[in-house]
Amino acid sequence: MRSVRLAAASLLLAVSVSACAELLDLEVESVTVELCKCALLPDLEQRWEDDCASHVGVALAGDVDKARSWLELFEAEQCADCANAEKCARAEPLCSPLGGPCVASAACCGHDEQLASSAQCGSSNTCE
């Protein structure tokens, strides 16, 4: 009897985890559409090697905790509004850390066009 309850509890946990993962996937898909519609942002489509939707999808698929944190930022900063979307486009895990790959300076975490000393995409295509 105990093994039946344990098996039922394990099955329920597996179903719950699967349902949460599916909800997270749906949320990521939805916010990706919202963020990537803002193609008028400076170099949004040129800052990453892949197109916006592919980059966001891959970046948020890597780490569930980072994805949740970024989704919370997306909501808090109202990044569905294109006027605010840059804040989310420049946040981890979408941006590349120092030493990470880049094709444009805007892809680097900490890059600011107003500050010459901010992170830049160097000649070796890494954030410096």
C-alpha positions in Angstrom: 0.0 0.0 0.0 2.8 2.4 0.9 4.5 1.8 -2.5 1.3 2.5 -4.3 1.0 5.9 -2.5 4.6 6.6 -3.2 4.2 5.8 -6.9 1.0 8.0 -7.0 2.8 10.9 -5.3 5.8 10.6 -7.7 3.4 10.6 -10.7 1.6 13.6 -9.3 4.9 15.4 -8.8 6.0 14.6 -12.4 2.7 15.8 -13.8 3.0 19.1 -11.8 6.6 19.7 -12.9 5.6 19.0 -16.5 2.6 21.4 -16.3 4.8 24.1 -14.8 7.4 23.7 -17.5 4.7 24.0 -20.1 3.3 27.2 -18.5 6.9 28.6 -18.5 7.3 27.7 -22.1 4.0 29.4 -23.0 5.0 32.5 -21.1 8.4 32.7 -22.7 6.8 32.3 -26.2 4.3 35.1 -25.4 6.9 37.6 -24.1 9.3 36.8 -27.0 6.6 37.9 -29.4 6.0 41.1 -27.3 9.7 42.0 -27.1 10.6 41.1 -30.7 7.8 43.2 -32.1 9.9 46.2 -31.1 12.2 45.9 -34.1 12.4 49.7 -34.2 14.7 49.6 -31.2 18.3 50.5 -32.1 19.8 47.4 -33.7 17.5 44.9 -32.0 17.7 42.5 -34.9 21.4 43.1 -35.4 22.7 42.9 -31.9 22.6 39.1 -31.7 23.9 36.5 -34.1 20.4 34.9 -34.4 17.1 36.7 -35.0 15.4 38.2 -31.9 12.9 35.4 -31.4 15.6 32.6 -31.7 18.0 34.5 -29.4 15.4 35.1 -26.7 14.1 31.6 -26.9 17.5 30.0 -26.5 18.6 32.5 -23.8 15.6 31.8 -21.6 15.7 28.0 -22.2 19.0 27.5 -20.5 18.2 28.2 -16.8 14.7 28.1 -15.3 15.6 30.4 -12.5 17.2 33.0 -14.8 14.2 32.7 -17.1 11.8 33.3 -14.2 13.8 36.3 -13.0 13.9 37.8 -16.5 10.1 37.2 -16.9 9.6 39.0 -13.6 11.7 41.9 -14.9 9.7 41.9 -18.2 6.5 42.3 -16.2 7.9 44.8 -13.6 9.5 47.0 -16.3 6.5 46.7 -18.6 8.8 45.6 -21.5 5.8 44.7 -23.7 5.7 48.5 -24.3 8.4 49.2 -26.8 9.4 52.3 -24.9 10.6 50.1 -22.1 11.8 47.0 -24.1 15.4 48.0 -24.2 15.7 47.4 -20.4 14.8 43.8 -21.0 16.8 43.3 -24.1 19.9 44.4 -22.2 19.3 42.2 -19.2 20.7 38.8 -18.4 20.4 36.2 -19.8 19.7 38.0 -23.1 22.9 40.1 -22.9 26.4 38.6 -23.1 28.6 38.9 -20.0 32.2 40.2 -20.2 34.2 37.6 -22.2 31.0 36.3 -23.8 30.4 36.3 -27.6 29.0 39.4 -29.4 28.3 40.8 -32.8 27.4 44.3 -31.6 28.2 46.3 -28.4 24.5 46.5 -27.6 24.6 42.7 -27.0 27.0 43.1 -24.0 25.7 43.3 -20.5 26.5 46.8 -19.1 26.8 48.5 -22.5 25.6 52.1 -22.5 25.9 54.2 -25.6 26.3 57.3 -23.4 29.4 55.9 -21.6 32.6 55.2 -23.5 33.8 53.1 -20.6 30.9 50.7 -20.7 31.1 47.2 -22.1 31.9 47.0 -25.8 32.0 44.3 -28.4 35.8 44.0 -29.1 37.7 43.1 -32.2 37.6 39.4 -31.3 33.8 39.5 -31.0 33.8 39.2 -27.3 32.4 41.6 -24.7 35.1 43.7 -23.1 
